[in-house]
Amino acid sequence: MIQRMSHATIFVTDQNQALEFYRDKLGFRVHTDAMVGPDFRWLTMCTNDDPHFEIILMEPKPGMLMDEETSNTVRSLLAKGVLGAGVFNTSDCRATYEEMKAKGVQFISEPAERPYGIEAVFRDNSGNWFSLTQPTGAS
Amino acid sequence: MLEDVETLERLARARDFIDHCYDHPLSLDQISEKACFSRYHFLRLFRQAFNITPHQYLIERRIEKAKELLRTDRDVTVTDVCFEVGFQSLGSFSSLFHKCVGHAPITYREKARETEAAKRQVPGCFIVMYKLESV
């Protein structure tokens, strides 16, 4: 039986820039950063509250998983801003929104009441969009 | 482009022979014999079919095997590897290895060990999907 998700891939345009963004603007920390051979960097990050869920920051690059056309396609999708990578939870959406906005994070929508809680939507610096949700009853 | 099936089969037989016996000293005569062609005719056809000479193919095969031994066998010495994969001289092995791989065998092994340690931190499915098994 599946119990939980431990890793999820987020494609990013540049691993160094993504690392800085997730660390400095979203408050993540590096879980693992290891080079496997000259071209593959295994870079995962997690929140302080949940070190057992790692997001894998992966660059679409030709030559390994993807051919050149596929990697270009993923990069175009990132640039178009159509890739939504998931939902992050917070115990205070409005306060986290203010903090992140002050750090320069781009929001697509401001905190708003939803049937399931308070939700804002932001983008990372690669173009992925995320929901920032304070679930009802979380504060 | 070679299209004659019988010729291709004979060439493939000679290539299989290299794959099986790369660790022995092999001459062009021995290899071409497996395909029943004269050596010069064989050389030309082989290159046409596989885009590589039989000798280069043999060297590649040996270097690949040497890389594998250096990566996986902790106690093996570079000299052991050299003879085990069919080279007759340590000097020519080292310089060919450097030319093909970009590092001396000993440096390759050090790097490979670092890589193996890094690999142990990555889920196996990523190793497979990103074709990192032989990195």
Interface residues (C-beta under 8 A of the other chain):
Chain A: H7 T32 A34 M35 V36 G37 F40 W42 I56 M64 L65
Chain B: T115 A118 K119 Q121 V122 P123 F126 I127 M129 Y130 K131 L132 V135
